[in-house]
Amino acid sequence: MPMSPLVRIRANDASLASAEDKELLLRQTLATLPSLIVALSGGADSAYLAWAAHAELGARALSVTALSPSYSAHDRSVVTDFVAQLGLHHEFIETHEIENPAYRANAADRCYFCKDELFTALDSLAAERHIAAIAYGINADDTSDFRPGHRAASEHRVLAPLLDAGLRKSEIRALSQRAGLPTWDRPASACLASRVPYGTAVTPERLALIERGESALRALGFRQFRVRLHDQLARVEIAPDEMPRAMSPQMASIIAAQLKAAGFAYVSLDLEGYRQGSLNETIRR
């Protein structure tokens, strides 16, 4: 369901507004919708959007989470706890992007095929349930990175309420904290396929290997990290504030042992630390 011209004009000026004004615009926009499906991954952005939709629409808002080999068991647990705590109307569905050769080939536009699969499934669910619109949690900061999934959203006429309201990641976190959402400070998360370099095929086996490696780091108490897969090598990115602990000889030895036990032959620690979308650096070059 497209936004009204009035709301669109107001959204265009949102960058000049305070976070509270942007939240008001967001909620006013959501309140105009007869019903809505929110694609809920469990990250801070989609969780905040699901909360706001539930606050405005109640039972007319349905949050939906897609399960596939690229979605970790940890993320599923986070979503399960989140929707239970807030009492959201929520469902899990299965998607099958891994069966698409174009997705498995893992070219730079891989995310397009993933989102196309997701939104196709949500389109079917919306038609079946007579739900008026679908929305997802892209924010105003996300447009600065390479986001082929946004093209799929546009093709499926999926709403982007956070982006339209001009909400940035830091504002979403601050507003989430004010609302008491447990996801307000959740480390940035992305699908497991984002750890596989472009041109390396995405397979269930590789995704499971990455998941085992990241589960090991989580068990060691690290919060913000990625295990990037390079053939048999795990390139570990850890947030700068956690790097001193990771680089101590004892912890470095433990990390290497744990990731080798997970199935990697070699383990390296990236000296630049964690940065979002680091595999996109090859595209920019």
C-alpha positions as CSV (number, residue, x, y, z in Angstrom):
1,M,0.0,0.0,0.0
2,P,1.7,3.2,-1.1
3,M,2.2,6.1,1.2
4,S,0.0,9.2,0.8
5,P,1.5,12.3,-0.9
6,L,1.3,14.1,2.4
7,V,3.2,11.5,4.4
8,R,5.7,11.2,1.6
9,I,6.4,15.0,1.7
10,R,6.8,14.9,5.5
11,A,9.1,11.9,5.2
12,N,11.3,13.8,2.8
13,D,12.0,16.4,5.5
14,A,12.6,13.8,8.2
15,S,16.4,14.2,8.2
16,L,15.9,17.6,9.8
17,A,13.6,16.3,12.6
18,S,14.5,14.9,16.0
19,A,14.4,11.2,16.7
20,E,11.2,11.7,18.6
21,D,9.6,13.6,15.7
22,K,10.7,10.8,13.4
23,E,9.1,8.2,15.6
24,L,5.9,10.2,15.6
25,L,5.9,10.3,11.8
26,L,6.6,6.6,11.7
27,R,3.7,5.7,14.0
28,Q,1.3,8.1,12.3
29,T,2.3,6.4,9.0
30,L,1.8,2.9,10.4
31,A,-1.6,3.9,11.9
32,T,-2.9,4.7,8.4
33,L,-2.5,1.1,7.3
34,P,-5.4,-1.3,7.5
35,S,-3.1,-4.2,8.2
36,L,0.6,-5.1,7.9
37,I,3.2,-7.8,7.7
38,V,6.6,-6.9,9.2
39,A,9.6,-9.0,8.1
40,L,11.3,-9.6,11.4
41,S,14.9,-10.8,11.4
42,G,15.5,-10.1,15.0
43,G,18.0,-7.2,14.5
44,A,17.5,-3.9,16.2
45,D,15.8,-2.3,13.2
46,S,13.2,-4.9,12.3
47,A,12.5,-5.5,16.0
48,Y,11.8,-1.7,16.5
49,L,9.6,-1.7,13.5
50,A,7.7,-4.8,14.7
51,W,7.2,-3.1,18.1
52,A,5.9,0.2,16.5
53,A,3.5,-1.7,14.2
54,H,2.2,-3.7,17.1
55,A,1.7,-0.5,19.1
56,E,-0.3,1.1,16.3
57,L,-2.2,-1.8,14.7
58,G,-2.4,-4.4,17.5
59,A,-3.7,-7.7,16.0
60,R,-3.7,-6.2,12.5
61,A,0.1,-6.3,12.6
62,L,1.8,-9.7,12.0
63,S,5.5,-10.2,12.3
64,V,7.0,-12.9,10.2
65,T,10.5,-14.5,10.4
66,A,11.9,-16.6,7.5
67,L,13.8,-19.8,8.4
68,S,16.4,-21.2,6.0
69,P,20.0,-22.6,6.2
70,S,21.3,-19.0,6.2
71,Y,19.4,-18.1,9.4
72,S,21.2,-19.1,12.6
73,A,19.7,-21.0,15.5
74,H,20.9,-18.1,17.7
75,D,18.9,-15.6,15.7
76,R,15.8,-17.8,15.9
77,S,16.2,-17.9,19.7
78,V,16.5,-14.1,19.9
79,V,13.3,-13.7,17.9
80,T,11.4,-16.3,19.9
81,D,12.2,-14.6,23.2
82,F,11.5,-11.1,21.7
83,V,8.0,-11.8,20.4
84,A,7.1,-13.7,23.6
85,Q,8.3,-10.8,25.8
86,L,6.3,-8.2,23.9
87,G,3.3,-10.3,23.0
88,L,3.6,-9.8,19.3
89,H,1.5,-11.6,16.7
90,H,4.2,-13.7,15.0
91,E,4.9,-16.6,12.7
92,F,7.9,-18.5,11.4
93,I,7.8,-19.5,7.7
94,E,10.3,-21.4,5.6
95,T,12.0,-19.9,2.5
96,H,14.0,-21.8,-0.1
97,E,16.5,-19.4,-1.6
98,I,19.2,-22.1,-1.2
99,E,17.5,-24.0,-4.0
100,N,17.9,-21.1,-6.5
101,P,21.1,-21.5,-8.6
102,A,21.5,-17.7,-8.9
103,Y,21.5,-17.4,-5.1
104,R,23.9,-20.3,-4.6
105,A,26.3,-18.9,-7.2
106,N,26.9,-16.0,-4.8
107,A,27.5,-13.1,-7.2
108,A,27.5,-9.6,-5.8
109,D,23.7,-9.4,-6.1
110,R,23.1,-12.6,-4.0
111,C,21.0,-10.6,-1.5
112,Y,18.6,-9.7,-4.3
113,F,17.6,-13.3,-4.8
114,C,17.3,-13.9,-1.0
115,K,15.0,-10.9,-0.6
116,D,13.0,-11.8,-3.7
117,E,12.3,-15.2,-2.3
118,L,11.3,-13.7,1.1
119,F,9.0,-11.1,-0.4
120,T,7.4,-13.6,-2.8
121,A,6.6,-15.8,0.2
122,L,5.3,-12.8,2.2
123,D,3.2,-11.7,-0.9
124,S,1.5,-15.1,-0.9
125,L,0.9,-14.9,2.9
126,A,-0.5,-11.4,2.6
127,A,-2.9,-12.4,-0.2
128,E,-4.0,-15.5,1.7
129,R,-4.7,-13.5,4.9
130,H,-6.0,-10.4,3.2
131,I,-3.2,-8.2,4.7
132,A,-2.9,-4.8,3.0
133,A,0.9,-4.2,3.1
134,I,4.4,-5.6,3.8
135,A,7.2,-3.7,5.4
136,Y,10.9,-4.3,6.3
137,G,13.5,-2.6,8.4
138,I,15.9,-0.8,6.2
139,N,17.0,2.5,7.8
140,A,18.4,5.8,6.6
141,D,22.0,4.6,7.1
142,D,21.7,1.5,5.1
143,T,21.5,3.4,1.8
144,S,25.2,4.2,2.0
145,D,26.1,0.5,1.6
146,F,25.6,-1.9,-1.3
147,R,22.0,-3.2,-0.8
148,P,20.7,-5.3,-3.8
149,G,17.9,-6.5,-1.5
150,H,16.4,-3.1,-1.6
151,R,15.8,-3.5,-5.3
152,A,13.8,-6.6,-4.6
153,A,11.8,-4.7,-2.0
154,S,11.0,-2.0,-4.5
155,E,9.9,-4.5,-7.1
156,H,7.5,-6.2,-4.6
157,R,6.3,-2.7,-3.4
158,V,7.4,-3.5,0.1
159,L,7.2,-0.5,2.5
160,A,10.3,0.9,4.2
161,P,8.8,2.9,7.1
162,L,12.1,3.5,9.0
163,L,13.8,4.8,5.8
164,D,10.8,7.0,4.9
165,A,10.8,8.5,8.4
166,G,14.5,9.3,8.1
167,L,15.5,7.2,11.1
168,R,19.1,6.4,11.5
169,K,20.6,3.4,13.3
170,S,21.7,5.4,16.3
171,E,18.2,6.9,16.6
172,I,16.6,3.5,16.4
173,R,18.8,2.2,19.1
174,A,18.0,5.2,21.4
175,L,14.3,5.0,20.8
176,S,14.4,1.2,21.3
177,Q,16.1,1.7,24.7
178,R,13.5,4.3,25.7
179,A,10.8,1.8,24.8
180,G,12.4,-0.9,26.8
181,L,13.2,-3.2,23.9
182,P,15.8,-5.9,24.7
183,T,17.2,-5.5,21.1
184,W,18.2,-1.9,21.6
185,D,21.9,-2.7,21.9
186,R,21.9,-6.0,20.0
187,P,25.1,-6.3,17.9
188,A,24.5,-5.9,14.1
189,S,23.4,-9.1,12.6
190,A,23.1,-10.4,9.1
191,C,22.5,-13.8,7.4
192,L,25.2,-16.4,7.5
193,A,25.6,-16.2,3.7
194,S,27.1,-12.7,4.2
195,R,30.2,-14.4,5.6
196,V,30.9,-16.2,2.3
197,P,33.0,-14.2,-0.3
198,Y,31.4,-13.4,-3.6
199,G,32.0,-16.1,-6.1
200,T,32.2,-18.9,-3.5
201,A,29.1,-21.0,-3.7
202,V,26.7,-20.8,-0.8
203,T,26.0,-24.3,0.4
204,P,24.3,-25.6,3.6
205,E,27.6,-27.2,4.6
206,R,29.5,-23.9,4.5
207,L,26.7,-22.1,6.3
208,A,26.7,-24.7,9.0
209,L,30.5,-24.4,9.4
210,I,30.2,-20.7,9.8
211,E,27.4,-21.1,12.3
212,R,29.5,-23.5,14.4
213,G,32.4,-21.1,14.4
214,E,30.3,-18.1,15.5
215,S,28.6,-20.2,18.2
216,A,32.1,-20.9,19.5
217,L,33.0,-17.2,19.7
218,R,29.7,-16.4,21.3
219,A,30.3,-19.1,23.9
220,L,33.7,-17.4,24.7
221,G,31.9,-14.2,25.5
222,F,32.4,-12.1,22.4
223,R,29.5,-9.9,21.3
224,Q,30.3,-8.3,17.9
225,F,32.1,-10.5,15.5
226,R,32.0,-12.3,12.1
227,V,33.6,-15.5,11.0
228,R,34.3,-14.9,7.3
229,L,34.9,-18.1,5.3
230,H,37.8,-18.3,2.9
231,D,38.0,-21.9,1.7
232,Q,39.4,-23.7,4.8
233,L,40.4,-20.5,6.5
234,A,38.3,-18.6,9.1
235,R,39.0,-14.9,9.0
236,V,37.7,-13.7,12.3
237,E,36.6,-10.1,12.7
238,I,36.1,-8.8,16.2
239,A,34.9,-5.4,17.4
240,P,37.8,-3.0,18.2
241,D,36.9,-2.8,21.9
242,E,37.1,-6.6,22.1
243,M,40.3,-6.9,20.1
244,P,42.7,-6.7,23.1
245,R,41.1,-9.7,24.7
246,A,41.1,-11.6,21.5
247,M,44.7,-10.9,20.8
248,S,46.1,-12.0,24.1
249,P,48.2,-15.2,23.5
250,Q,46.0,-17.3,25.7
251,M,42.7,-16.3,24.1
252,A,44.1,-16.4,20.6
253,S,45.1,-20.0,21.2
254,I,41.6,-20.8,22.5
255,I,39.9,-19.2,19.5
256,A,42.1,-21.1,17.1
257,A,41.4,-24.4,18.9
258,Q,37.7,-23.8,19.0
259,L,37.4,-22.9,15.4
260,K,39.5,-25.8,14.3
261,A,37.2,-28.0,16.3
262,A,34.3,-26.5,14.5
263,G,35.8,-27.7,11.2
264,F,38.2,-25.0,9.9
265,A,41.8,-25.9,9.0
266,Y,43.2,-22.5,9.6
267,V,42.3,-19.5,11.7
268,S,43.3,-15.8,11.3
269,L,42.4,-12.7,13.2
270,D,41.6,-9.7,11.0
271,L,43.7,-6.7,12.3
272,E,41.1,-4.2,11.0
273,G,38.5,-5.8,13.3
274,Y,34.8,-6.0,12.7
275,R,33.2,-3.8,10.1
276,Q,29.8,-4.2,8.5
277,G,29.8,-5.5,5.0
278,S,33.6,-6.0,4.7
279,L,33.2,-8.4,1.8
280,N,31.8,-5.5,-0.2
281,E,35.3,-4.1,-0.1
282,T,36.1,-6.3,-3.1
283,I,33.3,-4.7,-5.1
284,R,34.5,-1.2,-4.3
285,R,38.0,-2.1,-5.5
